Amino acid sequence: MSLKPFVAGMGAAIAIACTASAASANTRIIVNCFWPPQHFVCTQVLPGWLDEVERVTEGRVRGNIPPKSVAPPPEQLASVEKGIVDAAVQFNGLIGNRVNGALTAMQPFSGSFNGPAMTQAAWETREKFYPDEFDTVELLAQWVITPGRLFSNTDTPILTVEDFASRKMWALPGPLANIAKELGAAVVATPAVQSNEVIANGVVDSHLGLGGDAIQSFQVIPYTKSMTRFSRPVYTTSFSFVINKDKWAEISAEDQAAIRAMSQEWVGMKASATWDSVSAGVYAKFDELGITVHDADPALEARLVEAAGPITAAWVEKASAAGIEAEAALAFYRERAAELSR
């Protein structure tokens, strides 16, 4: 028997293996960032993650961030699925038709004023109740940010149910917009990155859902006159950081494990901590900015809690139908967020 076919076959196998190894050793990830280019997610969080990816893979995996977002906020997950970009952050509130568990931390009056505590609680809840919810992409990190607040753009603060009902209000789409409508406000709902054009152009006289970092990043501080303070957060926002499955498959199992092991810390926890820090800095400057802070009438907070009830009930029903132990997951999240915030 001639050895030529065997040798040729071995040569081909070695060539294929070498090609695959070379590809694995030079994987480049394009990471999209939909916030304004100067936002800390684009300048600190995602670049920091890419630096760490390069370090833990010894240079075998690297990446870059386009100077501008290649897709609008609602299309971040879709852009990763389609391979337009390799990785991106998706605001979970805009994919409620796709996921349920990721919305646990976004149920009204469920969080705290501590972003890292909520983030850790949300990650533990995901691991315990719905670890495989993102099945079309690889989920690398999730986080919960500093709660959105209620602001008035006029000299009159919003303190009572009557004050609230008299307003034309920008609100984050989803639960917040629905709650505001339930209390009688006329609502304009857009993604947060589009809030400036609505607020700055005087389309509304108040806004609900932006935190300290957001009123600074989206440049609405000049139009903001006062903030209404509640005893607990009306609403908190969560995000997911995902990578394309085909791109992920290009990375060796060893490097995948190294990336997965550090991503929640370097993206999820870092993002939430930075959000808290930036927001605290903005709130600390309210006096010099001329923004006053007022405590809400307890009756207003009670009415908001009441209006939120059907929203959470609807989520529990939908998540349960999807196979999630929704009530148990929400109870676990609330308990852990409270414990970790103490």
Stockholm file with secondary structure:
# STOCKHOLM 1.0

chainA/1-342         MSLKPFVAGMGAAIAIACTASAASANTRIIVNCFWPPQHFVCTQVLPGWLDEVERVTEGRVRGNIPPKSVAPPPEQLASVEKGIVDAAVQFNGLIGNRVNGALTAMQPFSGSFNGPAMTQAAWETREKFYPDEFDTVELLAQWVITPGRLFSNTDTPILTVEDFASRKMWALPGPLANIAKELGAAVVATPAVQSNEVIANGVVDSHLGLGGDAIQSFQVIPYTKSMTRFSRPVYTTSFSFVINKDKWAEISAEDQAAIRAMSQEWVGMKASATWDSVSAGVYAKFDELGITVHDADPALEARLVEAAGPITAAWVEKASAAGIEAEAALAFYRERAAELSR
#=GR chainA/1-342 SS CCSHHHHHHHHHHHHHHHHHHHHHHTEEEEBCCCSCTTSHIIIIIHHHHHHHHHHHTTTSEEEECCSSCSSCGGGHHHHHHTTSSSEEEEEGGGCTTTCSGGGGGGSTTCCCSCHHHHHHHHHHHHHHHCTTCCCSEEEEEEEECSCCEEEESSSSCCCSHHHHHTCEEEECTTHHHHHHHHTTCEEEECCGGGHHHHHHTTSCSEEEEECHHHHHHTTCGGGCCEEEECSSCSCCCEEEEEEEHHHHHTSCHHHHHHHHHHHIIIIIIHHHHHHHHHHHHHHHTHHHHTCEEEECCHHHHHHHHHHHHHHHHHHHHHHHHTTCCHHHHHHHHHHHHHHHHC
#=GC SS_cons         CCSHHHHHHHHHHHHHHHHHHHHHHTEEEEBCCCSCTTSHIIIIIHHHHHHHHHHHTTTSEEEECCSSCSSCGGGHHHHHHTTSSSEEEEEGGGCTTTCSGGGGGGSTTCCCSCHHHHHHHHHHHHHHHCTTCCCSEEEEEEEECSCCEEEESSSSCCCSHHHHHTCEEEECTTHHHHHHHHTTCEEEECCGGGHHHHHHTTSCSEEEEECHHHHHHTTCGGGCCEEEECSSCSCCCEEEEEEEHHHHHTSCHHHHHHHHHHHIIIIIIHHHHHHHHHHHHHHHTHHHHTCEEEECCHHHHHHHHHHHHHHHHHHHHHHHHTTCCHHHHHHHHHHHHHHHHC
//
